[in-house]
Amino acid sequence: MFILKRTRCIVLLLLLAGSDAMFRGPGEDERVDESGSGDESGSGDESDSVSVKGECSYDNVQVALLDMFPHFMYYDYADFKEIVTKLCEDAKEKFELSGGSSDERQFVKNYFDGGTNLNRGSENGLKIDSERIKRIYEAKRALEIPKISNFANCEDVSAFMCCWVAELSGSETVELSTGNTEVCAVDLSSSTESNHVKNGWTVYNAAPEDKTYCEGFVVVHESVSDYFKGNTLFEISMRKALLENGYTRNVPGAPMCGCMNQMPIVTKAACTEVHEVYTFTRDNEVLTAALDLQFSDCGDLREYYVSKINLDEETISDF
């Protein structure tokens, strides 16, 4: 039997007695052995881990865990299932990107509109807030999409996008060195809480030297892309665009990131897709589970959108 002691994200498995047979139930999974040691003896003296793709559920992970940790001998199927279920619940628990305070929510709103020190290139802002972004990334938590106007009422379009027109150079912003799209127009009435303009249009006649980069993602209702849309937004807008590439500044008149119907009309955009992955780690008798999402390039955003969302031709043309 096991004594189950649960902390916030940890379950202690104290093996008090052996068994003459190891439980091995049905289940399919995709897994990658990350132990590095190739140890099959089950000595329990080293730390081992395994990554499982797909849903974090008992049915999906049980075979990977039992193959990885063959020294675990289980008396009770129900005990093992309960342990895995609790680990998965903790790993999928959602957190607010803003942290919950009104000041932090306002900062997040301003950031996705394109109006903070991070967007303008202030040295102090970059030093403080980029470290905060790194901590959020390293925490590997499921993130709620911010509850701000940029991402409200997006169900009808099922797509989100970010666009940038500048990049960081030291503590200053300069024009983008490379872009991937041309801006055609901005409907000012579609994002009044970002631009504070009641109505109107801005029409662009792009010159060769004008550089804009846009990237987005598609959300299918009640799917992995839906549950982890906050993480995909964070990946595109903060980790990859800001920390990795230094992209910043919004297209004038539009938010930096928002639902597709609030964003500029552009010729094309890059596309990112999220994949659900969990890493289970054993350190002697301590078993933990951590969210370890992976992201991949899904080509052209419009083409991917059409392939995922069942829409009529008129709606597809509008998109």
Secondary structure, DSSP 4 states (H G I P E B T S, - for coil): -EEEEE-SS-EEEEE----SS--------EEEE--SS---S----SEEEEEEES--SHHHHHHHHHHH-TT---S-HHHHHHHHHHHHHHHT-EEETT-S-HHHHHHHHHHHHT-SHHHHT-HHHHHHHHHHHHHHHHHT-EEEPP-SGGGSS-TTT-EEEEEESEEEETTEEEE-S--SB-EEEEEGGGGHHHH---S-EEE----TT--BEEEEEE--TTSHHHHTHHHHHHIIIIIIIIIIT-EE-PPTTS-SEEEGGGSPEES--EEEEEE-EEEEEEETTEEEEEE--EEEEEEEHHHHHHHHS---HHHHHH-
